[in-house]
Amino acid sequence: MKKILGTSLLFLGLTAFGQTKEDSVQFAKISTEILNNGKAYTELRDLTKNIGHRLSGSEAYEKSVQWAAQKLRDAGADRVWLQDVMVPVWVRGKESLQIRTANGKWKSLKMLSLGNSEGTGGKDVSGEILMVRSMQEYDKLTPEQVKDKIVFFNYPFSQSFVETFKGYSDASKYRTTAASLTAKKGGKFAIIRSLSSAFDDVPHTGAMRYGDDKKIPAVAIGSTTADALAELLQNGKVTAKLNSSCGMKGEKRSHSVIGEITGKKDSQVILVGGHLDSWDVGEGAHDDGAGIVQSIEVLRTFKKLAIPNNHTIRVVCFANEENGVKGGIQYGKTAKENNEKHLFAIETDAGGFSPRGVSLEMDDARRKQIQGWAKLFLPYGVYDFTGTFSGTDLYPLHDMGVPTAELVPDSQRYFDIHHTEEDTFEKVNRRELLMGAGTLTQMVYIIDNNW
């Protein structure tokens, strides 16, 4: 009797929000297929080891375009095409950062120029380091105090936030604005403490931007290097010398890669995607090779299980998310011009770790409907539907009124390796990656059958 009553209550709980026992069975089939036969892990190995990091505008990125197009065909897409995108071309080149202390000896520091930064033109630029620990501290400095100095923004990634993306958001303003702020007061270049949750000597790159002032260089150093430099500065003056040849080299025509399976009932689009580009260090495994192979896995699973899709399911491998978001912007512009109707869009761009939830950027009615399906996801360790943000590439669609979302994996290790040489295939766990692909596929399935 208890078993019958429990089953009845579960069924009532499911049907209350338009979900049925059949949906639960289909969720299980999706999970079983992906965990046993999913190709995402082997495809990620192929992408990272045979192509590697792939900054937009690079030869490696162009190779990844052809790779993604073929993988979508192999997955069973009815149609695959390339969408033209004009992307900025930024080249790192050679770079070095040295410091000279009181004993007069030069010491090299491990560093990375920030993405989109201008360099020194291959010449040495040196000056005394001035350290600040916050924006408020920097704001109190006068132009006379900063002029001809190198400003070191030593703001640590906050360990207080359990949700590490909040720590990243809190610290990210230092990366994006350090060069511009330093230039306004006459500084020569900026050094930032990396946006890292780890305590190691690994520098993190990432996009920065300029204002209307002079374009000066900006570089990042790892956490332990930042601590050592801070200690030196407490004991006396320290001179830094930067030599870098990085900089912008104009624009070039590139592509986002798109594949889809046509809807059986209408042409409304359910989009799932990630960004194909990565930074020019490491292998771009978690950011965002994982999202690319997970998205392709959604399409493959629908075809393999012969799940009849009511709406068109479209996979988009966006170009240029890292240093321009040109792929997402162009996709939104084209969708608007073609008057395409998007029912729902979800991006996976937070690493290939175990899925914990889905963040929902949409109206309250839609959000509550998805939250009402939470019991379906709970057996797969997915429980958090409280977030209200979605992927960077999707903001043009969201601005057009499309309900958007993002997969939320466990984030505790993500910012240890984000935008570093450490973001390699070996840091990705097969089951965690495939579980994320399963959550995406389940979400696309339930949306397709209930919206």
URPE-V733716 format. One record per backbone hydrogen bond with DSSP energy under -1.0 kcal/mol. CO is the residue of the C=O (numbers start at 1). NH is the residue of the N-H. E is the energy in kcal/mol with one decimal. If there is no record, write none. Layout:
CO,NH,E
CO,NH,E
This chain:
1,5,-2.9
2,6,-2.8
3,7,-2.3
4,8,-2.3
5,9,-2.4
6,10,-2.2
7,11,-2.4
8,12,-2.4
9,13,-2.5
10,14,-2.1
11,15,-2.8
12,16,-1.5
14,17,-1.4
14,19,-2.0
15,18,-1.8
20,24,-1.5
21,25,-2.2
22,26,-2.5
23,27,-2.5
24,28,-1.8
25,29,-2.0
26,30,-2.4
27,31,-2.5
28,32,-2.6
29,33,-2.4
30,34,-2.4
31,35,-2.7
32,36,-1.7
33,37,-3.0
34,38,-1.9
39,43,-2.5
40,44,-2.2
41,45,-2.0
42,46,-1.9
43,47,-2.5
44,48,-2.7
45,49,-2.5
46,50,-2.0
47,51,-1.1
47,52,-2.1
54,278,-1.4
55,58,-2.2
58,62,-1.6
59,63,-1.7
60,64,-2.0
61,65,-1.6
62,66,-1.4
63,67,-2.1
64,68,-2.8
65,69,-2.1
66,70,-2.0
67,71,-2.2
68,72,-2.1
69,73,-1.7
70,74,-2.7
71,75,-1.7
72,77,-2.2
73,76,-1.3
79,260,-2.0
81,258,-2.7
83,256,-2.0
85,254,-3.6
87,252,-2.0
89,249,-3.6
91,247,-1.9
94,245,-2.3
96,243,-2.3
97,109,-3.0
98,241,-2.8
99,107,-2.6
100,239,-2.1
101,104,-2.2
105,101,-1.1
107,99,-2.5
112,220,-2.9
114,117,-1.8
115,208,-1.9
125,242,-2.8
127,240,-2.8
128,150,-2.8
130,152,-2.7
132,154,-3.0
134,138,-1.8
135,139,-2.9
138,141,-1.9
142,146,-1.5
143,147,-2.5
146,149,-2.6
149,188,-3.1
150,130,-3.2
151,191,-2.8
152,132,-2.6
152,154,-1.1
153,155,-1.0
153,193,-2.1
163,166,-1.9
164,168,-2.2
165,169,-2.4
166,170,-2.2
167,171,-1.7
168,172,-1.8
171,174,-1.7
172,176,-2.2
173,177,-1.8
174,178,-1.5
176,209,-1.9
177,181,-2.8
178,182,-2.3
179,183,-2.5
180,184,-1.8
182,187,-2.7
183,186,-1.7
186,148,-2.8
189,151,-1.6
190,219,-2.2
191,153,-3.0
192,221,-2.1
194,196,-2.0
200,224,-2.2
206,115,-1.9
217,190,-2.1
218,114,-2.6
219,192,-2.5
220,112,-1.8
221,194,-2.5
222,226,-2.4
223,227,-2.2
224,228,-2.2
225,229,-2.5
226,230,-2.4
227,231,-1.9
228,232,-1.9
229,233,-2.3
230,234,-1.3
232,235,-1.0
238,129,-2.9
239,100,-2.9
240,127,-1.8
241,98,-2.5
242,125,-2.2
243,96,-1.9
244,120,-1.7
244,122,-2.1
246,119,-1.5
247,91,-2.3
250,89,-2.7
252,87,-2.7
254,85,-2.3
256,83,-2.5
257,317,-3.3
258,81,-2.8
259,315,-3.4
260,78,-2.1
260,79,-1.5
261,313,-2.1
268,312,-1.9
269,343,-2.4
269,344,-1.3
270,314,-2.7
271,346,-2.5
272,316,-1.6
273,348,-2.4
274,318,-2.6
284,289,-2.0
285,290,-2.3
288,292,-1.9
289,293,-2.3
290,294,-2.2
291,295,-2.0
292,296,-2.1
293,297,-1.7
294,298,-1.3
295,299,-1.3
296,300,-2.3
297,301,-2.5
298,302,-2.0
299,303,-1.9
300,304,-2.9
301,305,-2.6
302,307,-2.1
309,264,-2.8
310,265,-2.2
310,266,-1.9
312,270,-3.1
313,261,-2.0
314,272,-2.5
315,259,-2.2
316,274,-1.5
317,257,-2.1
318,276,-2.7
319,327,-1.5
320,325,-2.9
325,329,-2.1
326,330,-2.5
327,331,-2.4
328,332,-2.3
329,333,-2.2
330,334,-2.6
331,335,-2.6
332,336,-2.0
333,337,-2.3
334,338,-2.4
335,340,-2.6
341,269,-2.8
344,271,-2.7
345,405,-1.7
346,273,-1.8
347,407,-2.0
354,410,-2.9
356,383,-2.6
356,384,-2.5
357,408,-2.9
359,406,-1.8
361,404,-2.1
363,367,-2.5
364,368,-2.8
365,369,-1.7
366,370,-2.2
367,371,-2.7
368,372,-1.6
370,373,-1.8
371,374,-1.4
373,376,-1.6
374,378,-1.6
377,380,-2.2
377,382,-1.4
378,381,-2.0
384,358,-1.8
387,360,-2.4
391,394,-1.3
392,395,-1.4
394,398,-2.6
395,399,-2.4
397,402,-2.1
398,401,-1.9
403,345,-1.8
404,361,-2.8
405,347,-2.1
406,359,-2.8
408,356,-3.1
408,357,-1.5
413,416,-1.3
414,417,-1.1
414,418,-1.3
415,197,-1.3
417,420,-1.5
419,205,-2.5
420,423,-1.4
422,424,-2.0
423,283,-2.7
423,285,-1.0
424,427,-1.7
425,428,-2.2
429,433,-2.4
430,434,-2.5
431,435,-2.6
432,436,-1.8
433,437,-1.7
434,438,-2.2
435,439,-2.2
436,440,-2.1
437,441,-2.2
438,442,-2.7
439,443,-2.4
440,444,-2.5
441,445,-2.5
442,446,-2.5
443,447,-2.2
444,448,-2.4
445,449,-1.5
447,451,-2.0
